[in-house]
């Protein structure tokens, strides 16, 4: 016999599949014929098999089939965080101390005060004109704080505007009360030898008043609860010297000659020079009247950036201990500037909105001038009685 009675022997799985197809198409169950199906029928069979999938256990007949759970997607990688920079140099922080406050110190620059201690370690140094047409320094320390700083001298009226944007501490020997109060009003914590603060000492190798020095760590240790914050970033910095505004858009320069009424500092570009602080080759070498200026430890005084500001200087009614009338540099408003970096100089404009506002350097294109990471010296050259020559 060619056919079996239904229910005798093992069932052929194809019978159920074909039966399912016919059930869907014709609406009733029939017995499948045992014969080969054409290719077209196989295609229909494949589609029907999908429709006849076994329902999920526990689901009601006719209930929608649950969609498969999608595989989790790989989250996008987080952006690389920007490196932390020392706010007064633009150099990447690789050591402790970035959370400490800035320390500004008044340092003498008369002939008996040379060679000075600590100038080579300053992040930012301002050179300001004082009585007699000579200069004095306001040096700011943050990334490096040396043990010996000095000779330390007295405050001047423009020091509030110089140090005010940094916050922190201002150390000096003493001074007239209006200038001290002006610095306090700018939010600075005042440390003076005259006030009996710790951290000051005198050396026996020099005569007074050129023998007063400060210990950086001891001075900083006196910061009170309102003066422990690190300073804000003062300038815009490029990623490296080659990207600095002066190098990109300035003209080559071998040196800068600066004249105050009674002193003549200068800067010479040294392409292979090194500041010794991991900032790479290339520095501006400082001189006094053509003679290289050295620190007390023998290192030459160098800078990564030299910023020259043309400023108005007025003579006040105040007098120093010798009876000389005290000049004041006006550090508000705007004026002409030159920025030297990487053996190049670019013309710029400086502006400052007040004692607590930072100095802003703007290029001829209206964009902020970007300095190279490293130390910066700022020359406050009077428009009357001073001159600047770039060679």
C-alpha positions as CSV (number, residue, x, y, z in Angstrom):
1,X,0.0,0.0,0.0
2,X,1.2,3.5,-0.9
3,X,-0.5,5.3,2.0
4,X,-0.7,4.8,5.7
5,X,-3.8,5.1,7.8
6,X,-3.8,8.4,9.8
7,X,-2.4,7.7,13.3
8,X,-0.4,4.6,12.2
9,X,3.4,5.0,12.6
10,X,5.5,8.1,13.2
11,X,4.1,11.4,11.9
12,X,6.0,13.2,9.1
13,X,6.9,16.7,10.4
14,X,6.3,18.1,6.9
15,X,2.7,17.1,7.1
16,X,2.1,19.6,10.0
17,X,3.9,22.3,8.3
18,X,2.0,21.9,5.0
19,X,-1.2,21.5,7.0
20,X,-0.5,24.8,8.7
21,X,0.0,26.5,5.4
22,X,-3.2,25.2,4.0
23,X,-5.0,26.1,7.2
24,X,-3.9,29.7,6.9
25,X,-4.7,29.8,3.1
26,X,-8.0,27.9,3.0
27,X,-9.3,28.3,6.5
28,X,-9.5,24.5,7.2
29,X,-7.2,21.6,8.1
30,X,-6.4,19.0,5.3
31,X,-4.0,16.2,4.9
32,X,-0.7,17.1,3.2
33,X,0.2,15.2,0.1
34,X,3.6,13.5,0.3
35,X,5.3,14.9,-2.8
36,X,8.0,17.3,-3.6
37,X,7.1,21.0,-3.6
38,X,8.0,23.4,-6.3
39,X,10.5,26.1,-5.5
40,X,7.8,28.8,-5.4
41,X,5.9,26.7,-2.9
42,X,9.0,26.5,-0.7
43,X,9.2,30.2,-0.6
44,X,5.6,30.5,0.5
45,X,6.3,27.7,3.1
46,X,9.2,29.7,4.5
47,X,7.0,32.8,5.0
48,X,4.3,30.6,6.6
49,X,6.7,29.0,9.0
50,X,7.5,32.4,10.3
51,X,3.8,33.1,10.9
52,X,3.4,29.7,12.6
53,X,6.1,30.2,15.2
54,X,5.4,28.7,18.5
55,X,3.9,31.3,20.8
56,X,5.8,32.3,23.9
57,X,5.0,30.0,26.9
58,X,2.4,31.6,29.1
59,X,1.1,34.0,26.5
60,X,-2.5,34.0,25.4
61,X,-3.3,33.0,21.9
62,X,-3.2,35.9,19.6
63,X,-1.2,38.0,22.0
64,X,1.5,40.1,20.3
65,X,5.0,38.5,20.3
66,X,7.4,40.5,22.5
67,X,10.2,42.3,20.6
68,X,13.7,41.1,21.3
69,X,15.7,43.1,23.8
70,X,18.2,45.2,21.9
71,X,21.9,44.7,22.7
72,X,23.4,47.5,24.7
73,X,25.3,50.1,22.7
74,X,28.9,51.1,23.5
75,X,28.9,54.5,25.2
76,X,30.8,57.3,23.4
77,X,34.2,57.9,24.9
78,X,34.5,60.8,27.3
79,X,36.5,63.8,26.1
80,X,40.0,64.0,27.4
81,X,40.1,66.6,30.2
82,X,42.1,69.7,29.7
83,X,45.4,69.7,31.7
84,X,45.6,71.9,34.7
85,X,47.9,74.9,34.1
86,X,49.8,77.1,36.5
87,X,47.7,80.3,36.3
88,X,50.7,82.7,36.2
89,X,52.8,80.8,33.7
90,X,50.5,78.7,31.6
91,X,52.7,75.6,32.2
92,X,51.1,72.2,32.9
93,X,50.9,71.4,36.6
94,X,53.0,68.4,37.4
95,X,53.7,68.9,41.1
96,X,52.0,69.9,44.3
97,X,51.2,73.5,45.2
98,X,48.8,74.7,42.6
99,X,46.2,75.3,45.3
100,X,48.3,77.7,47.3
101,X,47.9,81.5,47.1
102,X,50.2,83.9,45.1
103,X,52.9,85.8,47.0
104,X,53.9,89.2,45.7
105,X,57.2,90.7,47.0
106,X,58.7,94.2,46.5
107,X,62.3,93.8,45.5
108,X,64.9,96.5,45.1
109,X,66.9,97.2,41.9
110,X,69.4,99.9,42.8
111,X,73.0,99.1,42.2
112,X,73.7,98.2,46.0
113,X,70.9,95.7,45.8
114,X,72.4,93.6,43.0
115,X,72.6,90.7,42.6
116,X,69.1,90.0,43.9
117,X,67.8,86.7,45.3
118,X,64.7,85.0,43.9
119,X,64.0,87.0,40.7
120,X,65.0,84.1,38.6
121,X,62.2,82.0,40.2
122,X,59.4,84.5,39.8
123,X,56.4,83.7,37.6
124,X,55.7,87.4,36.7
125,X,57.9,90.4,37.4
126,X,56.7,94.0,37.0
127,X,59.4,96.7,36.7
128,X,58.1,100.1,37.9
129,X,59.8,103.5,38.1
130,X,60.3,105.0,41.6
131,X,62.0,108.1,43.0
132,X,65.1,109.4,41.1
133,X,64.1,107.7,37.9
134,X,65.4,104.3,38.9
135,X,63.3,101.1,39.1
136,X,62.0,98.6,41.6
137,X,60.3,95.2,41.1
138,X,57.0,93.7,42.1
139,X,57.7,89.9,41.8
140,X,54.9,87.3,41.9
141,X,55.5,83.8,43.0
142,X,53.2,80.8,42.7
143,X,54.6,77.8,40.8
144,X,57.9,78.2,42.5
145,X,58.5,79.8,45.9
146,X,62.2,80.3,46.8
147,X,63.7,80.4,50.2
148,X,65.5,83.7,49.8
149,X,63.8,86.8,48.4
150,X,65.3,90.2,48.3
151,X,66.5,92.8,49.1
152,X,62.9,93.6,50.2
153,X,61.9,97.3,50.0
154,X,58.8,99.4,50.5
155,X,55.4,99.7,48.8
156,X,54.5,102.2,46.1
157,X,51.1,103.5,45.0
158,X,50.8,101.3,41.9
159,X,51.4,98.0,43.7
160,X,47.7,97.7,44.6
161,X,46.9,97.7,40.9
162,X,49.7,95.3,40.1
163,X,49.0,92.7,42.8
164,X,45.3,93.2,43.3
165,X,44.2,90.8,40.5
166,X,46.3,88.0,42.0
167,X,44.8,88.2,45.5
168,X,46.9,86.4,48.1
169,X,49.7,88.2,50.0
170,X,51.9,91.2,49.4
171,X,55.2,91.4,51.3
172,X,57.3,94.6,51.7
173,X,59.4,96.4,54.3
174,X,57.0,99.2,55.1
175,X,55.6,102.3,53.5
176,X,53.2,105.2,53.9
177,X,49.8,104.4,55.2
178,X,47.7,105.5,52.2
179,X,49.6,103.1,49.9
180,X,49.3,100.3,52.5
181,X,45.6,100.9,52.9
182,X,45.1,101.0,49.1
183,X,46.6,97.5,48.9
184,X,44.3,96.3,51.7
185,X,41.3,97.8,49.8
186,X,42.4,95.7,46.8
187,X,41.9,92.6,48.9
188,X,45.5,91.8,49.6
189,X,46.9,90.4,52.9
190,X,49.7,92.7,54.0
191,X,53.0,91.4,55.4
192,X,55.6,93.9,56.5
193,X,58.8,93.9,58.6
194,X,57.6,97.2,60.2
195,X,54.4,95.3,61.2
196,X,56.3,92.6,62.9
197,X,55.3,89.8,60.6
198,X,57.3,86.6,60.5
199,X,59.4,85.6,57.5
200,X,61.7,88.7,57.3
201,X,65.4,88.6,58.2
202,X,68.5,90.7,57.7
203,X,71.9,89.6,56.4
204,X,75.2,90.8,57.6
205,X,76.8,90.9,54.2
206,X,75.0,94.1,53.1
207,X,74.3,97.4,54.7
208,X,70.8,98.6,55.5
209,X,68.4,99.2,53.8
210,X,69.7,96.8,51.2
211,X,70.0,93.8,53.6
212,X,66.3,92.9,54.3
213,X,65.2,89.5,52.9
214,X,62.2,87.2,53.1
215,X,61.7,83.5,53.4
216,X,59.1,82.5,50.8
217,X,57.7,79.5,52.8
218,X,57.4,81.4,56.0
219,X,55.7,84.3,54.3
220,X,53.2,82.0,52.6
221,X,52.5,80.1,55.8
222,X,50.9,83.2,57.3
223,X,48.0,83.3,54.7
224,X,44.7,83.7,56.6
225,X,41.4,82.0,55.7
226,X,40.5,84.7,53.2
227,X,43.7,84.6,51.3
228,X,44.4,80.9,50.6
229,X,42.9,80.6,47.2
230,X,45.2,80.3,44.1
231,X,45.3,83.3,41.7
232,X,43.2,83.5,38.6
233,X,44.9,83.1,35.2
234,X,46.2,86.5,34.2
235,X,47.1,86.1,30.5
236,X,46.1,84.0,27.5
237,X,48.7,81.3,26.7
238,X,49.4,79.4,23.5
239,X,50.2,75.7,23.6
240,X,53.9,76.4,23.0
241,X,56.3,79.1,22.0
242,X,55.9,78.4,18.2
243,X,52.1,79.1,18.6
244,X,52.5,82.4,20.5
245,X,51.1,85.5,19.0
246,X,54.4,87.3,18.6
247,X,56.0,84.3,16.8
248,X,52.9,83.8,14.5
249,X,52.2,87.4,13.7
250,X,55.2,89.5,14.8
251,X,58.5,90.5,13.4
252,X,61.9,89.0,14.2
253,X,63.8,90.9,16.9
254,X,67.3,90.3,18.3
255,X,66.9,92.6,21.3
256,X,64.9,95.3,23.2
257,X,66.5,98.4,24.6
258,X,64.5,100.2,27.4
259,X,65.3,103.5,28.9
260,X,63.9,104.9,32.1
261,X,65.1,108.4,33.2
262,X,68.0,107.0,35.4
263,X,68.4,103.3,34.3
264,X,68.8,101.4,31.1
265,X,67.7,97.7,31.2
266,X,67.6,95.6,28.0
267,X,66.7,92.1,26.7
268,X,68.6,90.0,24.2
269,X,67.1,86.9,22.5
270,X,69.0,83.7,23.2
271,X,67.6,80.9,20.9
272,X,69.6,78.2,22.8
273,X,69.1,79.7,26.3
274,X,67.2,77.8,29.0
275,X,65.3,79.1,32.0
276,X,66.2,75.9,33.8
277,X,62.5,75.2,34.7
278,X,61.6,72.7,32.0
279,X,60.2,75.3,29.6
280,X,62.4,74.4,26.7
281,X,65.1,76.3,24.9
282,X,64.9,80.0,24.0
283,X,64.8,82.9,26.5
284,X,65.2,86.7,26.7
285,X,68.4,87.5,28.6
286,X,68.2,90.6,30.8
287,X,71.0,93.2,31.1
288,X,71.5,96.4,33.0
289,X,73.2,99.1,30.8
290,X,74.6,96.3,28.6
291,X,75.9,94.1,31.4
292,X,74.2,90.7,31.9
293,X,72.1,90.8,35.1
294,X,72.7,87.7,37.4
295,X,70.9,86.4,40.4
296,X,72.7,85.9,43.7
297,X,73.2,82.2,42.9
298,X,75.0,83.1,39.7
299,X,72.2,82.3,37.2
300,X,71.4,84.9,34.6
301,X,68.1,86.6,34.8
302,X,65.9,85.4,31.9
303,X,62.3,85.5,30.8
304,X,60.1,83.6,28.3
305,X,58.0,86.7,27.5
306,X,58.8,90.4,27.8
307,X,55.8,92.8,27.7
308,X,56.5,96.5,27.3
309,X,53.7,98.9,28.3
310,X,53.8,102.6,27.6
311,X,52.3,104.2,30.7
312,X,51.7,107.6,32.2
313,X,53.7,108.4,35.3
314,X,52.6,111.3,37.6
315,X,54.5,112.8,40.5
316,X,52.5,112.7,43.7
317,X,52.7,114.9,46.8
318,X,53.9,112.0,48.9
319,X,57.7,111.8,49.7
320,X,60.0,109.0,50.6
321,X,62.3,108.9,53.7
322,X,64.9,110.9,51.8
323,X,62.3,113.6,51.0
324,X,61.9,112.8,47.3
325,X,58.5,113.0,45.8
326,X,57.0,109.7,44.9
327,X,56.0,108.9,41.3
328,X,52.9,106.9,40.5
329,X,52.4,104.7,37.4
330,X,48.8,105.0,36.2
331,X,47.6,101.5,35.6
332,X,44.0,102.1,34.4
333,X,42.7,102.9,30.9
334,X,44.6,101.8,27.9
335,X,47.9,102.3,26.0
336,X,50.4,101.0,23.5
337,X,52.2,97.7,24.1
338,X,54.8,95.5,22.6
339,X,55.0,91.7,23.3
340,X,58.2,89.8,22.8
341,X,58.2,86.0,22.6
342,X,60.4,83.5,20.8
343,X,62.7,86.1,19.1
344,X,59.8,88.0,17.7
345,X,57.9,91.2,18.8
346,X,54.2,92.0,18.0
347,X,52.5,95.4,18.5
348,X,49.5,95.3,20.8
349,X,47.3,97.4,23.1
350,X,47.1,97.1,26.8
351,X,44.0,97.9,28.9
352,X,43.1,97.6,32.6
353,X,39.7,98.4,34.1
354,X,40.7,98.8,37.7
355,X,42.9,97.7,40.6
356,X,41.2,94.3,40.8
357,X,41.1,93.7,37.1
358,X,43.8,91.9,35.2
359,X,45.9,93.4,32.5
360,X,44.5,92.6,29.1
361,X,46.7,92.4,26.0
362,X,44.9,92.8,22.6
363,X,46.5,92.3,19.2
364,X,45.8,94.5,16.2
365,X,43.4,91.9,15.0
366,X,41.2,92.4,18.1
367,X,42.1,89.0,19.5
368,X,43.8,88.4,22.9
369,X,47.6,88.2,22.6
370,X,48.7,84.7,23.5
371,X,52.0,84.3,25.4
372,X,54.3,81.3,25.4
373,X,54.1,79.1,28.6
374,X,56.8,80.4,31.0
375,X,57.8,83.4,33.0
376,X,56.8,87.0,32.0
377,X,58.4,90.3,32.7
378,X,56.4,93.5,32.3
379,X,58.2,96.8,31.7
380,X,56.2,99.9,32.8
381,X,58.0,102.5,30.6
382,X,56.8,106.1,31.0
383,X,55.6,107.8,27.9
384,X,57.5,110.9,29.1
385,X,61.2,110.4,29.9
386,X,61.3,106.8,28.7
387,X,61.9,105.0,25.4
388,X,61.8,101.6,23.8
389,X,63.9,100.5,20.9
390,X,63.4,97.0,19.2
391,X,66.3,95.8,17.2
